[in-house]
């Protein structure tokens, strides 16, 4: 069992750059794809993190201007934006081969990225539920929300093989 885990850790460590690029892509996709949709049979409306709403049947496009939606949109978009910038920094270090002495910073950036992606998704879910009672019983989860959770999970998994490493 231990040898199998060690092989998994070696695989993750050797291909870390690809996994970080994947987390980065998922973070960007979280902002670029809908986080939820509502289908009442005659109309389909989709929603994004940044308070954009689109009715697919009529073609209407509008921003939700309620105070809660605007505050949530600003916070969630900013959180994912910070995550993207952290991941770009880590990716730049890995591509340039400048990881010597930066292992602790990389671990912290991965941990923060994972936490931030969960915060953005949970913030959206809680805010939506506060705005619309029983929202998640009526609304369908979109890929933007799922991408945040997947990216966060990959970020946390990527921490495991590097956690006990020392800066070299």
BELPE-V584969 format. One record per residue. D_CENTER is the distance of its C-alpha to the mean C-alpha in Angstrom with 2 decimals. Layout:
# BELPE-V584969
d_center:D_CENTER
d_center:D_CENTER
This chain:
# BELPE-V584969
d_center:31.29
d_center:30.73
d_center:31.43
d_center:28.90
d_center:26.14
d_center:27.37
d_center:27.10
d_center:23.47
d_center:22.80
d_center:24.82
d_center:22.92
d_center:19.51
d_center:21.16
d_center:22.91
d_center:19.99
d_center:17.38
d_center:17.17
d_center:16.15
d_center:13.41
d_center:12.01
d_center:12.51
d_center:10.67
d_center:7.46
d_center:8.26
d_center:9.10
d_center:6.16
d_center:4.31
d_center:7.78
d_center:8.25
d_center:5.91
d_center:8.49
d_center:11.25
d_center:11.55
d_center:12.80
d_center:11.12
d_center:14.62
d_center:18.17
d_center:21.61
d_center:24.63
d_center:27.95
d_center:30.06
d_center:31.19
d_center:28.15
d_center:24.51
d_center:22.16
d_center:18.48
d_center:16.06
d_center:13.14
d_center:10.96
d_center:13.65
d_center:16.51
d_center:17.81
d_center:19.78
d_center:21.72
d_center:24.61
d_center:24.98
d_center:28.64
d_center:30.02
d_center:27.73
d_center:27.27
d_center:24.38
d_center:23.81
d_center:21.60
d_center:21.60
d_center:23.66
d_center:23.95
d_center:23.39
d_center:20.76
d_center:18.73
d_center:19.19
d_center:18.32
d_center:15.13
d_center:14.21
d_center:15.12
d_center:13.31
d_center:9.89
d_center:10.31
d_center:11.72
d_center:9.14
d_center:6.48
d_center:9.78
d_center:10.74
d_center:7.84
d_center:8.88
d_center:12.41
d_center:12.27
d_center:11.13
d_center:13.80
d_center:16.26
d_center:15.84
d_center:16.11
d_center:19.15
d_center:20.77
d_center:20.47
d_center:21.82
d_center:24.63
d_center:25.40
d_center:25.26
d_center:23.83
d_center:27.17
d_center:26.99
d_center:23.26
d_center:22.08
d_center:21.64
d_center:19.55
d_center:17.32
d_center:16.95
d_center:16.26
d_center:13.60
d_center:11.84
d_center:12.41
d_center:11.21
d_center:7.89
d_center:7.55
d_center:9.12
d_center:7.39
d_center:3.90
d_center:6.74
d_center:8.80
d_center:7.22
d_center:7.27
d_center:10.56
d_center:11.87
d_center:11.74
d_center:13.37
d_center:15.91
d_center:16.69
d_center:17.33
d_center:19.51
d_center:21.33
d_center:21.99
d_center:23.00
d_center:24.70
d_center:23.69
d_center:20.96
d_center:19.13
d_center:22.52
d_center:23.03
d_center:19.69
d_center:17.88
d_center:14.18
d_center:12.70
d_center:10.44
d_center:7.93
d_center:7.55
d_center:8.02
d_center:5.57
d_center:2.75
d_center:5.93
d_center:7.08
d_center:5.07
d_center:5.93
d_center:9.21
d_center:10.01
d_center:9.63
d_center:11.99
d_center:14.19
d_center:14.65
d_center:15.95
d_center:18.72
d_center:21.05
d_center:20.84
d_center:21.29
d_center:25.10
d_center:25.58
d_center:27.46
d_center:27.20
d_center:29.63
